[in-house]
Amino acid sequence: VVVTLPASIHAGNDTTICQNDTIFLNATGAVFYSWDPPFILSNPNIGNPTATPLNTSIFTVTGVDSFGCRASDA
């Protein structure tokens, strides 16, 4: 039996932008990604989608590493 550590997902630092600006999100540490909320992202299933939020938003990314381990970061 081989036990691996949980995936180490990093969603990046908190960022401030002006209304109607676009931000490039960038998650690292996984092979597959899923962002929430997904509806204002260019593609919620990649590590580096773009977002144009209309108000203050918290994006949470869940990643799955090559061993199938999951972790999240906001």
CYANA upper distance limits for C-alpha pairs under 8 A (distance plus 0.5 A):
  4 THR  CA     67 PHE  CA      8.18
  5 LEU  CA     69 CYS  CA      8.45
  6 PRO  CA     69 CYS  CA      6.01
  6 PRO  CA     70 ARG  CA      6.97
  6 PRO  CA     71 ALA  CA      7.10
  7 ALA  CA     29 GLY  CA      7.26
  7 ALA  CA     30 ALA  CA      7.35
  7 ALA  CA     63 GLY  CA      7.89
  7 ALA  CA     64 VAL  CA      7.28
  7 ALA  CA     65 ASP  CA      6.20
  7 ALA  CA     69 CYS  CA      6.06
  7 ALA  CA     70 ARG  CA      6.20
  7 ALA  CA     71 ALA  CA      5.94
  8 SER  CA     29 GLY  CA      5.98
  8 SER  CA     30 ALA  CA      8.00
  8 SER  CA     71 ALA  CA      7.06
  9 ILE  CA     27 ALA  CA      7.40
  9 ILE  CA     28 THR  CA      6.28
  9 ILE  CA     29 GLY  CA      5.24
  9 ILE  CA     30 ALA  CA      6.98
  9 ILE  CA     61 VAL  CA      8.50
  9 ILE  CA     62 THR  CA      8.00
  9 ILE  CA     63 GLY  CA      6.84
  9 ILE  CA     71 ALA  CA      6.56
  9 ILE  CA     72 SER  CA      6.55
  9 ILE  CA     73 ASP  CA      6.64
 10 HIS  CA     27 ALA  CA      5.97
 10 HIS  CA     28 THR  CA      5.88
 10 HIS  CA     29 GLY  CA      7.04
 10 HIS  CA     72 SER  CA      8.40
 10 HIS  CA     73 ASP  CA      6.43
 11 ALA  CA     25 LEU  CA      7.90
 11 ALA  CA     26 ASN  CA      6.59
 11 ALA  CA     27 ALA  CA      4.83
 11 ALA  CA     28 THR  CA      7.23
 11 ALA  CA     60 THR  CA      8.03
 11 ALA  CA     61 VAL  CA      7.04
 11 ALA  CA     73 ASP  CA      6.18
 11 ALA  CA     74 ALA  CA      6.55
 12 GLY  CA     25 LEU  CA      7.94
 12 GLY  CA     26 ASN  CA      6.78
 12 GLY  CA     27 ALA  CA      6.84
 17 ILE  CA     21 ASP  CA      6.87
 17 ILE  CA     22 THR  CA      8.35
 17 ILE  CA     23 ILE  CA      7.93
 19 GLN  CA     53 PRO  CA      7.72
 19 GLN  CA     54 LEU  CA      6.43
 19 GLN  CA     55 ASN  CA      7.47
 20 ASN  CA     52 THR  CA      6.60
 20 ASN  CA     53 PRO  CA      7.46
 20 ASN  CA     54 LEU  CA      6.89
 21 ASP  CA     52 THR  CA      6.43
 21 ASP  CA     53 PRO  CA      8.28
 22 THR  CA     50 THR  CA      7.08
 22 THR  CA     51 ALA  CA      6.05
 22 THR  CA     52 THR  CA      5.07
 22 THR  CA     53 PRO  CA      8.10
 23 ILE  CA     50 THR  CA      6.09
 23 ILE  CA     51 ALA  CA      5.84
 23 ILE  CA     52 THR  CA      6.93
 24 PHE  CA     48 ASN  CA      7.03
 24 PHE  CA     49 PRO  CA      6.59
 24 PHE  CA     50 THR  CA      4.96
 24 PHE  CA     51 ALA  CA      7.01
 25 LEU  CA     47 GLY  CA      8.07
 25 LEU  CA     48 ASN  CA      5.62
 25 LEU  CA     49 PRO  CA      6.06
 25 LEU  CA     50 THR  CA      6.41
 25 LEU  CA     51 ALA  CA      7.82
 26 ASN  CA     47 GLY  CA      6.19
 26 ASN  CA     48 ASN  CA      4.84
 26 ASN  CA     49 PRO  CA      7.60
 27 ALA  CA     47 GLY  CA      5.43
 27 ALA  CA     48 ASN  CA      6.76
 27 ALA  CA     61 VAL  CA      7.82
 28 THR  CA     47 GLY  CA      7.24
 29 GLY  CA     63 GLY  CA      7.94
 29 GLY  CA     65 ASP  CA      7.52
 30 ALA  CA     63 GLY  CA      5.70
 30 ALA  CA     64 VAL  CA      5.77
 30 ALA  CA     65 ASP  CA      4.81
 30 ALA  CA     66 SER  CA      7.63
 31 VAL  CA     63 GLY  CA      7.50
 31 VAL  CA     64 VAL  CA      6.41
 31 VAL  CA     65 ASP  CA      5.60
 31 VAL  CA     66 SER  CA      6.65
 32 PHE  CA     45 ASN  CA      7.72
 32 PHE  CA     46 ILE  CA      7.50
 32 PHE  CA     47 GLY  CA      8.07
 32 PHE  CA     63 GLY  CA      6.05
 32 PHE  CA     64 VAL  CA      5.71
 32 PHE  CA     65 ASP  CA      7.37
 33 TYR  CA     44 PRO  CA      8.08
 33 TYR  CA     45 ASN  CA      5.67
 33 TYR  CA     46 ILE  CA      5.90
 33 TYR  CA     47 GLY  CA      6.20
 33 TYR  CA     61 VAL  CA      7.12
 33 TYR  CA     62 THR  CA      6.25
 33 TYR  CA     63 GLY  CA      5.02
 33 TYR  CA     64 VAL  CA      7.12
 34 SER  CA     44 PRO  CA      6.10
 34 SER  CA     45 ASN  CA      5.20
 34 SER  CA     46 ILE  CA      7.39
 34 SER  CA     47 GLY  CA      8.45
 34 SER  CA     61 VAL  CA      6.09
 34 SER  CA     62 THR  CA      5.76
 34 SER  CA     63 GLY  CA      6.96
 35 TRP  CA     44 PRO  CA      5.42
 35 TRP  CA     45 ASN  CA      7.05
 35 TRP  CA     59 PHE  CA      7.16
 35 TRP  CA     60 THR  CA      6.17
 35 TRP  CA     61 VAL  CA      4.87
 35 TRP  CA     62 THR  CA      6.93
 36 ASP  CA     44 PRO  CA      7.81
 36 ASP  CA     59 PHE  CA      6.14
 36 ASP  CA     60 THR  CA      5.75
 36 ASP  CA     61 VAL  CA      6.86
 37 PRO  CA     41 LEU  CA      8.46
 37 PRO  CA     59 PHE  CA      6.75
 37 PRO  CA     60 THR  CA      7.88
 38 PRO  CA     43 ASN  CA      8.08
 38 PRO  CA     44 PRO  CA      5.67
 39 PHE  CA     44 PRO  CA      8.37
 40 ILE  CA     51 ALA  CA      6.29
 40 ILE  CA     52 THR  CA      6.95
 40 ILE  CA     53 PRO  CA      7.15
 41 LEU  CA     49 PRO  CA      6.56
 41 LEU  CA     50 THR  CA      6.11
 41 LEU  CA     51 ALA  CA      5.17
 41 LEU  CA     52 THR  CA      7.82
 42 SER  CA     49 PRO  CA      5.94
 42 SER  CA     50 THR  CA      5.80
 42 SER  CA     51 ALA  CA      6.95
 43 ASN  CA     49 PRO  CA      6.00
 43 ASN  CA     50 THR  CA      8.07
 44 PRO  CA     49 PRO  CA      7.03
 53 PRO  CA     57 SER  CA      7.25
 58 ILE  CA     74 ALA  CA      7.17
 59 PHE  CA     74 ALA  CA      6.11
 60 THR  CA     72 SER  CA      7.27
 60 THR  CA     73 ASP  CA      6.12
 60 THR  CA     74 ALA  CA      4.63
 61 VAL  CA     72 SER  CA      5.99
 61 VAL  CA     73 ASP  CA      6.06
 61 VAL  CA     74 ALA  CA      6.78
 62 THR  CA     70 ARG  CA      7.33
 62 THR  CA     71 ALA  CA      6.16
 62 THR  CA     72 SER  CA      4.71
 62 THR  CA     73 ASP  CA      7.19
 63 GLY  CA     70 ARG  CA      6.09
 63 GLY  CA     71 ALA  CA      6.12
 63 GLY  CA     72 SER  CA      6.72
 64 VAL  CA     68 GLY  CA      6.03
 64 VAL  CA     69 CYS  CA      5.93
 64 VAL  CA     70 ARG  CA      5.06
 64 VAL  CA     71 ALA  CA      7.32
 65 ASP  CA     69 CYS  CA      6.01
 65 ASP  CA     70 ARG  CA      7.18
